[in-house]
Amino acid sequence: MIKKFVPCIYLYRGHAVKGLTDTAVVEVDPLRLVQIYNKNNADGLIVFDMSEREDGDEAHEAALDRIKDICAVAEMDVIGAGNIKRMEDVKKLLYAGCRRAVLDYRREDNIVVTEEVSLKFGRDKILASYEDADTVAQHRELLERYVSELILLNPHQIRETESAIGLPFLVQVNQIALNKLMEIFAYKQVSGVTGNTINDNCFEIMALKGLCRENGIKVETFEAAYQWEDFKKNNDGLVPVIVQDYRTQEVLMMAYMNQEAYQQTLRTGQMTYFSRSRSELWLKGETSGHYQYVKSLAADCDMDTILAKVSQVGVACHTGARSCFFNKIARKEYEVIENPLQVFEEVLAVIRDRKIHPKEGSYTNYLFDKGIDKILKKLGEEATEIVIAAKNPNANEIKYEISDFLYHMMVLMVEKDVSWEEITTELANR
């Protein structure tokens, strides 16, 4: 089993605090912590929503908005925990961008909804947290059927947990000597460690992974199928690297690697190049903050070029452009086969601009002015038109009606501040 280093954020009143029982603020802006965890190759992130301590639903909704922001910038899977009372709360965490949600087995209402949420969202989306192994022993059949992983909140119950149930589990550890982590990882069912021990030592994650490898413990790293010696280099001993956005497939830039850059990229998961002008290693984003996180690396048929698919933070070009390839040299007129998502993004951008900068006589602004009820009424009408058109043997009519429906749906998306990325991510997760 691959062992994971999983920091956590205890979210209270929009800030990151010390722990579930200690609300001392450790970071006013939790997004700064996420950026640190990204850079240090954390394997996941647990966010505990502590808004239940505050009065009213507004605090809970504000916490969900913050979790949504965290999920948008996290390069690792985010697990949502805390303040779950019913299935709706699990849905909100998943819709905010969390890959999985945690049921708190110290609460009876969380135990009761286990089967329901698992059947609704899938067993792989559900974890359960607990303090006492007796709890998992008592609910063993329920957990093994409807939950994919556990979070043990008491590190003194590891042996008891392995005796009680066969599921993998993360262990929350708040204070422990780093060498003791190796002892915890040695347990067969322990899938990783979370808690303040990881938070406080997040800058040491890469070193700890190295220590794990030295001790024969499997950890999450890039395992290269090809060594540097397998590549054909140019006259300077370098290999060109073409960089592509893993979501949009847009070509962002081209740079070069030497052996050290290649090995560092594999070790850290962040694109590192060799700067020919400065004759030194160049960690992309080190000065600008526009890091590139590796999603995949591939070599071409001649083994003399690398294609890197990355998650790009900010822009790729030093000029401030998204891509370095913006100087048009020559062009022949041709019919563009549009990327569907790009079309949706462009239309959504126009609708969003109409809301920010109203235009007289704009139908879009008319809908925004009339409000949510009018938007929903039109959406319902267009849905009905699709049904009617579907009975017509002419396929063109249904295309027109679906286009009308999608336009009104995008007006609703802007009104409710929902992006296409959120929609496509949710669809991909299903």
C-alpha positions in Angstrom: 0.0 0.0 0.0 1.3 3.5 -0.9 1.5 5.6 2.2 0.4 9.2 2.1 1.3 12.5 3.8 -2.0 14.4 4.2 -2.0 17.8 5.9 -5.2 19.3 7.1 -6.9 22.6 7.5 -9.1 23.3 10.5 -11.4 25.9 9.1 -13.1 28.3 11.6 -14.6 31.7 10.7 -12.8 31.6 7.4 -9.3 31.1 9.0 -7.1 28.1 9.6 -6.9 27.4 13.3 -4.7 25.0 15.4 -7.1 22.1 15.8 -10.6 20.8 16.5 -10.3 21.9 20.1 -8.0 24.9 19.7 -9.3 27.9 17.7 -6.0 29.8 17.9 -5.5 31.2 14.3 -2.4 29.8 12.5 -3.2 31.4 9.1 -5.7 34.1 8.3 -5.9 33.0 4.6 -6.1 29.2 4.3 -5.3 29.5 0.6 -1.7 30.4 1.5 -1.5 27.1 3.3 -2.8 25.2 0.3 -0.1 26.8 -1.9 2.5 25.6 0.6 1.1 22.1 0.5 1.0 22.2 -3.3 4.7 23.1 -3.5 5.8 20.5 -1.0 4.1 17.6 -2.8 1.4 16.7 -0.2 -0.6 13.7 -1.2 -4.0 15.0 -0.1 -5.7 17.6 2.1 -8.4 17.2 4.7 -10.5 20.3 5.5 -12.5 20.3 8.7 -15.5 22.6 8.7 -15.8 23.9 12.2 -18.7 26.2 11.5 -21.1 24.2 13.7 -19.7 26.2 16.6 -21.1 29.4 15.2 -24.8 30.4 15.1 -27.0 30.0 12.0 -26.6 28.6 8.5 -24.8 31.6 7.2 -21.5 30.5 8.9 -21.9 27.0 7.3 -22.5 28.5 3.8 -19.5 30.8 4.3 -17.4 27.8 5.2 -18.6 25.9 2.1 -17.6 28.9 0.0 -14.1 28.9 1.5 -13.8 25.1 0.9 -14.8 25.8 -2.7 -11.9 28.3 -3.0 -9.6 25.8 -1.4 -10.6 23.0 -3.8 -10.1 25.4 -6.8 -6.4 25.9 -6.0 -5.4 22.6 -4.5 -3.3 20.3 -6.6 -4.2 17.3 -4.5 -7.5 15.7 -3.7 -9.4 17.5 -1.0 -11.4 15.6 1.6 -14.3 17.5 3.3 -15.1 16.8 7.0 -17.1 18.4 9.8 -20.6 19.8 10.3 -22.4 17.0 8.5 -25.9 16.4 9.8 -27.7 14.9 6.7 -27.1 13.8 3.2 -27.5 17.4 1.9 -24.3 18.4 3.8 -22.3 15.6 2.1 -23.7 16.8 -1.3 -22.6 20.3 -0.6 -19.1 19.3 0.2 -18.8 17.2 -2.9 -20.4 20.0 -5.0 -17.9 22.4 -3.5 -15.1 20.4 -5.1 -14.2 17.9 -2.4 -13.3 14.5 -3.9 -14.6 12.7 -0.8 -16.5 13.5 2.4 -16.0 12.2 6.0 -18.8 11.0 8.2 -18.1 11.5 11.9 -18.8 8.2 13.7 -18.9 10.0 17.1 -22.3 11.3 15.9 -25.3 9.0 15.6 -26.8 11.1 12.8 -23.7 10.5 10.7 -23.9 6.8 11.3 -27.5 6.7 10.3 -26.9 8.3 6.9 -24.0 6.1 5.9 -25.9 3.8 3.6 -27.9 6.6 2.1 -25.0 8.8 1.1 -22.9 5.8 -0.1 -25.7 4.6 -2.4 -26.2 8.2 -3.6 -22.6 9.2 -4.3 -20.6 6.0 -4.3 -18.7 4.1 -1.7 -15.4 5.5 -2.9 -16.6 9.0 -2.0 -17.3 8.2 1.7 -14.9 8.0 4.6 -15.6 7.7 8.3 -13.7 9.2 11.3 -13.7 7.8 14.8 -11.7 7.8 18.0 -12.3 4.4 19.5 -11.8 1.1 17.7 -14.8 -0.3 19.5 -16.9 2.1 17.3 -15.7 0.5 14.1 -16.0 -3.0 15.6 -19.6 -2.2 16.5 -20.4 -1.0 12.9 -18.0 -3.2 11.0 -20.5 -4.6 8.5 -21.9 -1.1 7.7 -18.5 0.4 7.3 -17.0 -2.4 5.1 -20.0 -2.3 2.8 -20.5 1.5 2.4 -17.2 3.2 3.3 -13.9 3.1 1.4 -11.5 4.4 4.1 -11.3 5.5 7.7 -9.7 8.3 9.6 -8.5 7.4 13.1 -8.5 10.5 15.3 -6.6 8.7 18.2 -3.1 7.3 17.2 -3.2 5.0 20.3 -5.9 2.9 18.6 -3.9 1.6 15.6 -3.5 -2.0 16.7 -7.1 -2.2 18.0 -8.4 -0.8 14.6 -6.5 -3.4 12.6 -8.0 -6.1 14.8 -11.5 -4.7 14.4 -11.8 -4.1 10.7 -10.1 -4.7 7.4 -10.4 -1.2 5.9 -7.4 1.1 5.2 -7.2 4.1 7.5 -5.4 7.5 7.9 -4.1 8.3 11.3 -4.4 11.8 12.7 -1.3 12.6 14.7 -0.8 16.0 16.3 2.5 15.6 18.2 5.1 12.9 17.5 8.8 12.5 16.7 9.3 12.3 13.0 11.1 9.0 13.3 8.0 7.5 14.9 6.1 8.1 11.6 8.1 5.2 10.1 6.7 2.9 12.9 3.1 4.1 12.1 3.6 3.5 8.4 4.8 0.0 9.1 1.3 -1.0 10.0 -0.3 -2.8 7.1 -3.7 -1.0 7.0 -2.3 2.5 7.7 -2.8 4.4 4.4 -1.2 7.6 5.6 -0.7 10.2 8.3 -2.6 13.5 8.8 -2.9 16.1 11.5 -0.6 18.8 12.9 2.5 16.6 12.7 2.2 16.9 8.9 1.1 20.5 9.1 4.0 21.6 11.2 6.5 19.7 9.1 5.0 20.3 5.6 8.3 21.6 4.3 9.9 18.2 5.1 7.5 16.1 3.2 9.9 15.5 0.3 12.7 14.5 2.8 10.3 12.3 4.7 9.3 10.5 1.5 13.0 9.9 0.8 13.3 8.4 4.3 10.3 6.2 3.6 11.8 4.9 0.4 15.1 4.2 2.2 13.1 2.1 4.6 11.3 0.2 1.9 8.0 2.1 2.4 6.1 2.9 -0.7 5.1 6.6 -1.1 3.5 8.7 -3.8 6.2 9.8 -6.3 6.8 9.9 -10.0 8.3 6.6 -11.1 10.1 7.3 -14.4 9.8 4.6 -17.1 12.9 6.2 -18.8 16.2 7.3 -17.4 18.0 10.4 -18.6 20.5 8.2 -20.5 17.6 6.9 -22.6 17.1 10.4 -24.2 18.8 11.7 -27.3 20.2 15.1 -26.4 21.0 18.1 -28.6 24.5 19.5 -29.0 24.3 21.2 -25.6 23.3 18.0 -23.8 19.7 19.2 -23.4 16.2 17.9 -24.3 13.5 20.2 -25.4 10.2 20.1 -23.5 6.8 21.1 -24.9 4.4 22.1 -22.2 0.7 21.7 -22.5 -2.3 22.5 -20.3 -3.7 19.1 -19.1 -7.3 20.4 -19.1 -7.5 22.4 -22.3 -4.7 20.8 -24.3 -3.4 24.3 -25.1 0.3 24.5 -25.8 1.8 26.9 -23.3 5.5 27.1 -23.8 8.7 25.3 -24.8 11.9 25.0 -22.6 14.8 22.7 -22.1 15.9 20.2 -19.4 19.3 18.9 -18.5 19.7 15.8 -16.3 19.4 17.6 -13.0 16.2 19.4 -14.2 14.7 16.1 -15.3 15.5 14.4 -12.0 14.2 17.3 -9.9 11.0 17.5 -11.9 10.4 13.8 -11.2 11.3 14.2 -7.5 9.2 17.3 -6.8 6.4 17.0 -9.3 7.0 20.7 -10.3 8.3 21.6 -13.7 12.0 22.5 -13.5 14.1 23.5 -16.5 17.6 24.5 -17.5 17.9 28.1 -18.3 20.3 28.5 -21.3 20.6 32.2 -20.8 21.5 32.0 -17.1 23.2 28.5 -17.3 21.3 27.4 -14.2 18.3 25.4 -13.0 15.0 27.2 -13.4 12.0 26.2 -11.2 9.1 27.5 -13.2 7.1 30.0 -11.0 9.9 30.4 -8.3 9.8 34.2 -8.7 6.3 34.7 -10.4 4.3 32.2 -8.4 3.1 30.7 -11.7 4.1 27.1 -10.9 3.5 24.2 -13.2 2.5 21.0 -11.5 3.2 17.8 -13.4 0.3 15.7 -14.5 2.1 13.5 -17.0 5.4 13.3 -19.0 5.8 11.5 -22.3 8.6 11.1 -24.8 8.2 11.2 -28.6 9.0 8.4 -31.0 12.7 9.5 -31.4 13.2 10.0 -27.6 14.5 13.5 -28.3 11.6 15.6 -27.0 9.4 15.5 -23.9 5.7 16.4 -23.8 4.7 17.7 -20.3 1.0 18.0 -19.4 0.7 20.3 -16.5 -1.6 22.2 -14.2 -0.7 25.8 -14.8 -0.9 28.3 -12.0 -1.5 31.7 -13.5 0.0 32.3 -16.9 2.9 30.5 -18.6 4.5 33.4 -20.4 6.8 36.0 -18.8 4.9 38.7 -20.8 1.7 38.0 -18.9 0.1 36.0 -21.7 -1.5 32.7 -21.0 0.6 31.0 -23.7 4.0 32.0 -25.1 2.7 31.3 -28.7 0.8 34.5 -29.5 3.0 36.0 -32.3 1.1 35.2 -35.5 3.4 34.6 -38.4 1.1 33.5 -41.2 -2.4 32.2 -41.6 -4.5 30.5 -44.2 -8.3 30.8 -43.9 -9.8 27.5 -42.7 -12.8 26.3 -40.9 -12.1 26.0 -37.2 -13.4 22.9 -35.5 -14.1 24.5 -32.2 -13.3 22.9 -28.9 -16.8 22.5 -27.4 -15.6 23.5 -23.9 -13.9 26.6 -25.3 -17.1 27.6 -27.0 -19.0 27.2 -23.7 -16.3 29.2 -21.8 -16.4 32.0 -24.4 -20.2 32.3 -24.3 -20.3 32.1 -20.5 -17.6 34.9 -20.4 -19.8 37.1 -22.5 -22.8 36.5 -20.3 -20.7 37.2 -17.2 -19.5 40.4 -18.8 -23.1 41.5 -19.4 -23.9 41.1 -15.8 -20.9 43.2 -14.7 -21.2 45.8 -17.5 -24.9 46.0 -18.5 -25.7 46.9 -22.1 -28.9 48.7 -23.0 -31.3 46.6 -25.0 -29.5 43.3 -24.1 -31.8 40.4 -23.6 -29.2 38.9 -21.2 -29.5 42.0 -19.0 -33.3 41.9 -19.3 -33.1 38.4 -17.7 -30.7 39.5 -15.0 -32.9 42.5 -14.2 -36.0 40.4 -13.9 -34.2 38.1 -11.5 -34.0 34.4 -10.7 -37.7 33.6 -11.1 -37.7 34.9 -14.7 -34.5 33.0 -15.5 -36.0 29.8 -14.1 -39.3 30.3 -16.0 -37.4 30.7 -19.3 -35.3 27.7 -18.6 -38.4 25.6 -18.0 -39.9 26.8 -21.2 -36.8 25.9 -23.2 -36.7 22.5 -21.6 -40.3 21.9 -22.8 -39.4 23.1 -26.3 -36.7 20.4 -26.4 -39.2 17.8 -25.5 -41.6 19.0 -28.3 -38.8 19.2 -30.8 -37.6 15.7 -30.0 -41.0 14.4 -31.4 -40.1 16.1 -34.8 -38.2 13.9 -37.3 -36.1 16.9 -38.3 -33.0 16.9 -36.2 -32.2 20.6 -36.9 -35.1 21.7 -34.7 -33.8 20.0 -31.6 -30.3 21.5 -32.1 -31.8 24.9 -32.1 -33.9 24.2 -28.9 -30.9 22.7 -27.1 -28.8 25.7 -28.0 -31.6 28.0 -26.5 -31.7 25.9 -23.4 -27.9 26.0 -22.9 -27.9 29.7 -23.3 -30.5 30.2 -20.6 -28.7 27.6 -18.5 -25.5 29.7 -18.7 -27.5 32.8 -17.6 -28.5 30.8 -14.6 -24.9 29.6 -14.0 -23.7 33.2 -14.0 -26.5 34.2 -11.7 -25.5 31.4 -9.2 -21.8 31.9 -9.8 -21.1 28.4 -11.2 -18.3 27.8 -13.7 -18.0 25.3 -16.6 -14.9 23.9 -14.9 -17.0 23.0 -11.8 -19.6 21.3 -14.0 -17.1 19.3 -16.1 -15.2 18.3 -12.9 -18.3 17.1 -11.4 -19.2 15.1 -14.5 -15.7 13.6 -14.7 -15.9 12.6 -11.0 -19.1 10.6 -11.8 
